[in-house]
Structures are given as C-alpha cells and as structure tokens.
C-alpha cells in the first residue's frame, strides 16, 4: 500500500471531527496560498461525506462545487459560507492580537 494513501485515509478520518477540521482549515488560511486552502476544503469535503453529499447539503450543484473547489477555483463568499455551513463550520474573523488590554 502506498504511504500517501494511508496518510490520506488517516487525514480524512481525523477531519470528521469538526474541531480538527476547523483547525486544519485555519492552518490552510494562515498559509496564505489559495490552492492550499482549496485543497484543505476538498479534504474536509471528503470527510464530510463526499462532494455529492456536500453539494446537496450546501444546495449547490455537484459540478459547481467541484469547479469551486478545484485548484483554479475562486469561491465567492456566499458559496464559501454555504459550503462551510454544510460542513458544520462557519467563517469568522478574529483580531490578530488576541491579548486584551485594560483601558
């Protein structure tokens, strides 16, 4: 068996946990590369039951979902929100400096 196949299977199993999936996607966002983020979304989609199931939950056509998450995809915020919601996740913005200062 090829090691990458075992790695992929282990990754998908881990990404079934929403906390793990959120951390994985946040790490992909931090990378700053759109292709890395889209690959991460595809991996979480696989963990969420596959593209067909995710497309149905997100109320998108399967073809549209594949195109959106392709290496050359450029998802709009509306599509991204629908996809994340279907995965049981949400998009959030946080301050860079998480320390709170006394006023």
N, C-alpha and C positions, 0 to 999 in steps of 0.2 A: 504494500500500500504506500502511496506517495505521502510524504510528511505534510505537504501543504493541504491535502485533502483532510487529514486528521485534524490539522490546525483549524481549517475552515469549519469542520463539524463542531469542534470544541468552542470556537468563537460563536457560532450560531446558537449553540446550547446556552452559552453564558449570556448572550444578548436577549434571551427570552425574559430575563429579569429586567423590569423597567428601570431600575436604579443603574444597573450595568449598562443598559442601552443609552441612558441619558449621559452617563459619564463618557462613554465611547464617542457619542456624537459631539459632546462638548470638547473632547480632546481633538476631534477632527476639525472642529471650528477653529480652535486655537492654532492649529497647523497653518491656517490661512490659505490653503490651497483648495479651490472649489472642487477639483477632481477627487481629492481625498475625502471631502465631506460627502460628495455624491456616492462614492464607494461605500462609505460608512452607512449612509442611508439605505443603500441596496442590501448591505449585510443585515441591518436591523429589519428591513422588509422581509428578508428570507426568514428571520427568526420570528417574525410576526405572522407567519402562516403562508408566506409567498406573495408574489406580485398579484396574482388573481384575487386572492382574499383581501389583500390590502387595497387594491383598486376598488373593490366593491365597498369596503368599509369607508374609504375616502370619497366615494361617489365620483370616481374618475374612471375613464375607460382604461382598460389594461394597456392599450397601445400608448395612450397619453402618459401613463405612469412610467412605462419603460422609457419613453422618449425623455421625460422629465428627469429621470434618474440615470440616464446614460452618461457616459464620460463627457459628452458635449452638451448635456442638459443645462438649462438655466431656469430653475423653477422660480415662479413668481411667488410672492409672499402668501397669496391666497392658497395656491397649491401646496406650498410647504406647510402651512398651518393645517390644511386638510389631511395631508399625509401624516404629520406628527400626531394629530388628534386620533387618527385611525390606529396609530401605534400605541396610544395611551400616553402620549407625551405632549409637551407644549413648548413653545418658543418663549424665552424670557430674556430680558436684558438686565444685567447687574452692573453696579458701579465697579470700575477697575480696582479702586482702592476700597476694600471691604471693611476697613477699620472705621469705626465711628468716632468722631471727635466731639468732646464736650464743648458746647457753645458758651 
